Amino acid sequence: MSSDQQYPYGQQHGQQQPYPPQQYPDPYQGQQPHDGQYDPSYTQEPYPQQSHPQQPQQQGYPQQAHPQAAQTWEGETWDTQYQPVLPPEQTPVAADTAYLPVQGAHPLPPETPAYAEPAAEPVAPNGSAATGAPAGAGYSTPTVGGNTRITDAQRARAEGRSPIIPPGIQPAGLTAALGLLLAAGAAIGPYALLAPLVLLQAVAAAGWFRLNGMWPARQGIALAFAGGLAADAVLLSVGRENAPAAIVGTLGVWVLITLVLQLRSRAGADERMQGLMATVASAALAILATGHLAAADDAVVIGGIAVAVATVTRALPLPPVASVVLSLLAATGAGVAAGGATDIGASGALLGLTAGVLALVGLRVASYDYPSRFVHFTAGVALPLTAAAPAVYLIGRVLV
């Protein structure tokens, strides 16, 4: 092997070294000597670095730190000046690495915006925008954003109309049917009266919660309905002569239970107060309806018929004042007619008139603050009969 291959930095072997040569273990021991040919599969291991207190640590190829000092190789080596030459056609060119379109590919269609601008609506000859919906229809043009139709209550609020929306003829018909069921059950006996009364209590509990805008409120409705059932059970066990104590006692216990449950709630203070008032009022209505079970049978018959006639008459399409007057006259006449069929006689007119007044008050409450159809078919059905229960019980005790 030539001397220029063994000493790549032009230093002669016989030149004086400033430091004595260090003895290192031969890293190439056991390797076959090379004959000067470059082996690209062989990877050269880094040579151990020589450290001295006066010189910085050498990295990579040894650098000449002093004109008179050079690092020597103790083991066999090979020609490090040999570099393979790539053919000209394999030399990477910047133009070759640029993006080239796929041969034979079709161009992409033009992109469209995610939300296209709505096309201008055609203008009708009369100057108004022509739409696909007929004039006066309650539906808007079809859209992909969902159904945009609003309820009658939302439309009335948006238009600034009165917040009072009467239930209408259908809830009035249901109220009349339930009142007649109460009258028929009272004519048969207290246990026959219990079935329509329980239905009345359930509808009253659910309707009051929905009337106050609290929905869903399954726990509150169940608690109020359970209060009505408890009042019925207590009344049947102690008898009608102890009806006031049974009704007031059950109401007091249910108010205490509701208060304890609301104190254990983790909701905010305002929400807990709203839930407390709604639950107490709903339970009070359900328990108050027990007055039909505590009243005399003849009084329940008169009161049920009078409420049925008053609600149906109030739902007729008449002027407000005339409708109210006609409803009260109809309730009074129904009381007289029902009293003639019972032992009360003509005195049933007073009971019929009082029950009619309270029934209209219940209808007014169920019509307030833009009520929905669900409110009309729950509170609008139950409140007239529930509000008339105290009058049926008190006036019935006076007349019978």
Wavefront OBJ file of the C-alpha trace (Angstrom):
o trace
v 0.000 0.000 0.000
v 1.423 3.396 -0.987
v 2.448 5.956 1.532
v -0.019 8.567 0.245
v -2.833 6.170 0.901
v -1.656 5.407 4.405
v -1.092 9.067 5.267
v -3.899 11.045 3.595
v -2.790 14.392 4.962
v 0.635 14.425 3.432
v 2.641 13.651 6.577
v 5.647 11.311 6.330
v 6.074 8.412 8.648
v 9.499 9.448 9.656
v 8.517 12.983 10.720
v 9.017 13.790 14.355
v 5.814 13.700 16.401
v 5.225 16.130 19.271
v 3.551 13.459 21.310
v 4.419 9.817 21.597
v 2.039 7.648 19.641
v -0.717 6.182 21.663
v -1.524 2.545 21.511
v -5.184 1.800 20.749
v -6.887 -1.490 20.223
v -7.095 -2.258 16.573
v -10.797 -1.814 15.586
v -10.237 -3.607 12.356
v -8.717 -6.713 13.833
v -10.265 -9.777 12.302
v -11.206 -7.957 9.068
v -9.871 -9.043 5.719
v -7.465 -6.547 4.226
v -8.732 -4.647 1.287
v -6.993 -4.588 -1.995
v -7.744 -0.936 -2.673
v -11.236 -1.511 -4.014
v -14.120 0.433 -2.519
v -16.793 -1.685 -0.873
v -20.040 0.359 -0.658
v -21.678 -2.204 1.658
v -19.122 -1.641 4.355
v -19.732 1.109 6.885
v -16.728 2.725 8.477
v -16.843 2.927 12.234
v -15.785 6.225 13.827
v -12.195 6.306 14.911
v -11.659 6.714 18.676
v -11.090 10.330 19.490
v -7.858 11.455 21.087
v -8.247 13.813 23.999
v -5.498 15.948 25.546
v -5.733 18.618 28.193
v -4.307 21.238 25.817
v -6.409 20.345 22.720
v -10.210 20.405 22.135
v -11.904 17.141 21.432
v -11.650 16.034 17.814
v -14.817 15.010 15.995
v -15.264 13.365 12.633
v -12.087 13.351 10.575
v -8.991 14.355 12.492
v -8.033 18.013 11.993
v -4.475 19.321 12.032
v -4.238 21.311 15.263
v -0.542 22.288 14.897
v 1.777 22.565 11.930
v 4.113 20.034 13.524
v 1.435 17.662 14.853
v -0.606 15.126 12.965
v -2.704 12.173 13.949
v -1.577 8.795 12.721
v -3.422 5.614 11.935
v -2.134 2.475 13.564
v -4.318 -0.046 11.733
v -4.806 -0.904 8.129
v -6.963 1.452 6.138
v -8.216 1.980 2.623
v -8.366 4.681 0.060
v -10.756 7.335 1.356
v -10.328 9.555 -1.686
v -12.321 7.267 -3.926
v -15.839 8.577 -4.623
v -18.299 6.815 -6.932
v -19.467 8.876 -9.861
v -23.140 8.737 -10.803
v -24.066 8.516 -14.442
v -25.378 11.783 -15.918
v -28.849 10.349 -16.433
v -29.128 9.512 -12.703
v -28.151 12.965 -11.488
v -31.187 14.560 -9.809
v -32.314 17.704 -11.558
v -34.608 20.278 -9.960
v -36.916 20.234 -12.949
v -37.348 16.476 -12.643
v -38.585 16.768 -9.055
v -41.324 19.230 -9.894
v -44.966 18.193 -9.894
v -45.949 16.338 -13.026
v -49.616 15.683 -13.830
v -50.775 12.121 -14.141
v -50.820 11.054 -17.745
v -54.277 10.330 -19.069
v -56.080 11.921 -16.098
v -59.170 14.028 -16.560
v -59.334 17.579 -15.160
v -61.321 18.110 -11.957
v -64.643 19.937 -12.175
v -64.665 23.557 -11.024
v -65.145 24.068 -7.316
v -68.398 25.520 -6.045
v -68.794 27.472 -2.789
v -70.194 25.631 0.238
v -73.062 28.074 0.587
v -74.296 29.456 -2.685
v -75.920 32.826 -2.774
v -79.714 32.510 -2.880
v -81.199 33.367 -6.177
v -83.358 36.417 -6.338
v -87.036 35.662 -6.029
v -89.156 36.578 -9.020
v -91.367 39.578 -8.548
v -95.044 39.211 -9.182
v -96.895 41.787 -11.311
v -98.431 43.339 -8.199
v -94.966 44.116 -6.813
v -94.778 41.374 -4.156
v -92.249 38.563 -4.223
v -93.685 35.439 -5.799
v -93.220 32.296 -3.673
v -94.057 28.672 -4.167
v -96.619 28.683 -1.349
v -100.163 29.838 -2.046
v -101.386 33.077 -0.572
v -102.694 32.762 2.983
v -101.080 29.344 3.600
v -99.534 28.647 7.011
v -96.394 27.105 5.551
v -93.305 28.768 4.163
v -91.234 27.795 1.156
v -89.308 24.504 1.453
v -85.888 24.875 3.046
v -83.024 22.581 4.035
v -82.697 24.183 7.472
v -85.742 22.500 8.976
v -89.384 23.333 9.452
v -89.790 27.056 9.930
v -93.486 27.045 10.821
v -94.264 28.594 14.188
v -97.074 27.804 16.569
v -100.141 29.953 17.040
v -98.853 31.172 20.408
v -95.474 32.192 18.903
v -97.190 33.967 16.031
v -99.482 35.837 18.436
v -96.518 36.919 20.574
v -94.554 38.028 17.488
v -97.508 40.043 16.218
v -98.033 41.679 19.604
v -101.539 40.327 20.100
v -103.203 39.635 23.437
v -101.582 36.887 25.551
v -105.032 35.498 26.313
v -105.840 32.561 24.002
v -109.013 30.640 24.957
v -108.797 26.844 24.791
v -111.556 26.500 22.216
v -114.405 24.096 21.601
v -112.466 20.819 21.751
v -111.074 21.250 25.287
v -114.487 22.553 26.314
v -116.051 19.367 25.007
v -113.585 17.278 27.037
v -114.366 19.319 30.135
v -118.079 18.790 29.596
v -117.559 15.031 29.170
v -115.488 14.805 32.349
v -118.076 16.888 34.271
v -120.861 14.587 33.150
v -118.776 11.576 34.233
v -118.390 13.129 37.676
v -122.154 13.740 37.891
v -122.915 10.182 36.806
v -120.384 8.722 39.264
v -121.787 10.780 42.134
v -125.295 9.563 41.338
v -124.053 5.957 41.574
v -121.852 6.188 44.657
v -118.525 7.456 46.028
v -116.457 4.615 44.581
v -117.938 5.164 41.119
v -117.013 8.833 41.483
v -113.418 7.871 42.290
v -112.473 6.847 38.721
v -113.231 10.162 36.934
v -111.863 12.048 39.941
v -108.465 10.354 39.668
v -108.370 11.227 35.965
v -109.174 14.839 36.821
v -106.363 14.990 39.380
v -103.808 13.582 36.941
v -104.712 16.057 34.198
v -104.681 18.968 36.646
v -101.198 18.081 37.963
v -99.712 17.805 34.480
v -101.483 20.871 33.117
v -100.314 23.227 35.843
v -96.655 22.374 35.298
v -96.968 22.901 31.566
v -98.879 26.118 32.108
v -95.879 27.451 34.065
v -93.471 26.484 31.284
v -91.829 23.648 33.238
v -91.536 20.593 31.022
v -90.565 17.810 31.324
v -91.306 17.642 35.056
v -92.131 13.990 35.640
v -91.040 13.994 39.279
v -93.072 17.079 40.147
v -96.143 15.782 38.323
v -95.837 12.404 40.023
v -95.458 14.062 43.436
v -98.519 16.288 42.914
v -100.606 13.406 41.601
v -99.530 11.260 44.561
v -100.786 14.029 46.852
v -104.222 13.850 45.236
v -104.311 10.078 45.594
v -103.257 10.338 49.240
v -106.036 12.835 49.929
v -108.577 10.487 48.326
v -107.374 7.563 50.406
v -107.402 9.545 53.656
v -110.882 10.894 52.939
v -112.308 7.479 52.206
v -110.767 6.109 55.399
v -111.959 8.871 57.782
v -115.316 9.629 56.134
v -116.901 12.763 54.691
v -117.554 14.266 58.106
v -113.801 14.700 58.567
v -113.176 15.932 55.040
v -111.651 19.349 55.950
v -109.084 17.790 58.274
v -108.220 15.119 55.702
v -107.753 17.606 52.854
v -105.861 20.283 54.815
v -103.710 17.713 56.612
v -102.713 16.005 53.395
v -101.901 19.359 51.812
v -99.677 20.319 54.768
v -97.774 17.048 54.625
v -97.216 17.376 50.881
v -95.949 20.930 51.221
v -93.408 19.705 53.773
v -92.320 16.832 51.507
v -91.940 19.178 48.561
v -89.883 21.606 50.628
v -87.513 18.878 51.787
v -87.027 17.582 48.250
v -86.296 21.055 46.903
v -83.758 21.707 49.671
v -81.880 18.565 48.634
v -81.815 19.653 44.999
v -78.494 20.821 43.518
v -80.105 23.331 41.174
v -79.750 27.074 41.495
v -81.713 29.132 43.994
v -84.069 30.617 41.409
v -84.751 27.258 39.804
v -85.407 25.623 43.153
v -87.822 28.374 44.143
v -89.668 28.077 40.841
v -89.871 24.306 41.196
v -91.070 24.623 44.790
v -93.906 26.995 43.906
v -95.002 24.993 40.864
v -94.987 21.693 42.763
v -96.873 23.096 45.742
v -99.499 24.726 43.498
v -99.919 21.575 41.418
v -100.265 19.397 44.509
v -102.757 21.885 45.961
v -104.905 21.661 42.815
v -104.819 17.857 42.832
v -105.746 17.748 46.512
v -108.375 20.460 46.073
v -110.145 18.307 43.491
v -110.841 15.854 46.322
v -113.599 18.260 47.322
v -115.851 16.532 44.773
v -115.419 13.305 46.740
v -116.112 15.089 50.044
v -119.253 16.914 48.823
v -122.800 15.589 48.870
v -123.786 13.456 45.904
v -126.583 15.811 44.762
v -124.232 18.793 44.908
v -121.684 17.001 42.738
v -124.374 16.211 40.168
v -125.466 19.859 39.963
v -121.938 21.210 39.926
v -120.739 18.824 37.208
v -123.636 19.649 34.889
v -123.326 23.406 35.498
v -119.585 23.417 34.680
v -120.165 21.376 31.532
v -122.804 23.780 30.214
v -120.791 26.900 31.132
v -117.573 25.818 29.407
v -119.296 24.765 26.190
v -121.249 28.013 26.044
v -118.113 30.075 26.687
v -116.366 28.377 23.724
v -119.033 29.483 21.238
v -117.986 32.204 18.747
v -119.685 35.121 20.466
v -118.533 38.554 21.647
v -116.573 38.303 24.912
v -119.072 40.075 27.161
v -122.064 38.335 25.650
v -120.299 34.997 25.889
v -119.611 35.445 29.618
v -123.161 36.539 30.401
v -124.677 33.744 28.368
v -122.390 31.179 30.045
v -123.464 32.249 33.523
v -127.128 32.179 32.564
v -126.693 28.704 31.107
v -124.956 27.475 34.286
v -127.750 28.902 36.434
v -130.394 27.241 34.310
v -128.518 23.945 34.436
v -128.414 24.218 38.242
v -132.152 24.759 38.382
v -132.818 21.827 36.059
v -130.446 19.483 37.896
v -131.766 20.642 41.279
v -135.276 19.770 40.195
v -134.121 16.240 39.484
v -132.603 15.967 42.977
v -133.699 16.847 46.495
v -132.121 20.336 46.348
v -134.797 21.804 44.054
v -134.651 25.410 42.872
v -131.863 26.181 45.306
v -129.608 24.468 42.823
v -129.559 27.752 40.853
v -127.160 29.263 43.409
v -124.887 26.268 43.205
v -125.021 26.288 39.415
v -124.200 30.004 39.215
v -121.280 29.740 41.648
v -119.858 26.698 39.880
v -120.210 28.518 36.551
v -118.309 31.577 37.814
v -115.430 29.490 39.161
v -115.345 27.447 35.952
v -114.889 30.622 33.897
v -112.098 31.686 36.252
v -110.352 28.363 35.611
v -110.743 28.849 31.863
v -109.232 32.311 32.139
v -106.202 30.984 33.994
v -105.701 28.263 31.381
v -105.877 30.889 28.616
v -103.161 33.169 29.956
v -99.635 33.882 28.627
v -99.814 32.419 25.105
v -100.664 28.830 26.090
v -99.926 25.922 23.778
v -102.354 23.270 22.626
v -101.008 20.912 25.256
v -101.909 23.428 27.948
v -105.371 23.786 26.449
v -105.949 20.028 26.528
v -104.665 19.603 30.096
v -105.068 22.750 32.180
v -107.899 23.975 29.957
v -109.791 20.744 30.664
v -109.033 20.275 34.367
v -108.970 23.781 35.836
v -112.702 24.595 35.402
v -113.773 21.463 37.284
v -110.996 21.783 39.883
v -111.797 25.424 40.602
v -115.478 24.556 41.118
v -114.727 21.852 43.737
v -114.706 24.193 46.812
v -118.055 25.726 45.811
v -119.571 22.299 45.277
v -118.457 21.175 48.737
v -119.320 24.325 50.717
v -122.616 25.252 49.062
v -123.599 21.604 48.972
v -123.228 21.393 52.785
v -125.440 24.482 53.145
v -128.168 23.327 50.774
v -128.345 19.651 51.688
l 1 2 3 4 5 6 7 8 9 10 11 12 13 14 15 16 17 18 19 20 21 22 23 24 25 26 27 28 29 30 31 32 33 34 35 36 37 38 39 40 41 42 43 44 45 46 47 48 49 50 51 52 53 54 55 56 57 58 59 60 61 62 63 64 65 66 67 68 69 70 71 72 73 74 75 76 77 78 79 80 81 82 83 84 85 86 87 88 89 90 91 92 93 94 95 96 97 98 99 100 101 102 103 104 105 106 107 108 109 110 111 112 113 114 115 116 117 118 119 120 121 122 123 124 125 126 127 128 129 130 131 132 133 134 135 136 137 138 139 140 141 142 143 144 145 146 147 148 149 150 151 152 153 154 155 156 157 158 159 160 161 162 163 164 165 166 167 168 169 170 171 172 173 174 175 176 177 178 179 180 181 182 183 184 185 186 187 188 189 190 191 192 193 194 195 196 197 198 199 200 201 202 203 204 205 206 207 208 209 210 211 212 213 214 215 216 217 218 219 220 221 222 223 224 225 226 227 228 229 230 231 232 233 234 235 236 237 238 239 240 241 242 243 244 245 246 247 248 249 250 251 252 253 254 255 256 257 258 259 260 261 262 263 264 265 266 267 268 269 270 271 272 273 274 275 276 277 278 279 280 281 282 283 284 285 286 287 288 289 290 291 292 293 294 295 296 297 298 299 300 301 302 303 304 305 306 307 308 309 310 311 312 313 314 315 316 317 318 319 320 321 322 323 324 325 326 327 328 329 330 331 332 333 334 335 336 337 338 339 340 341 342 343 344 345 346 347 348 349 350 351 352 353 354 355 356 357 358 359 360 361 362 363 364 365 366 367 368 369 370 371 372 373 374 375 376 377 378 379 380 381 382 383 384 385 386 387 388 389 390 391 392 393 394 395 396 397 398 399 400
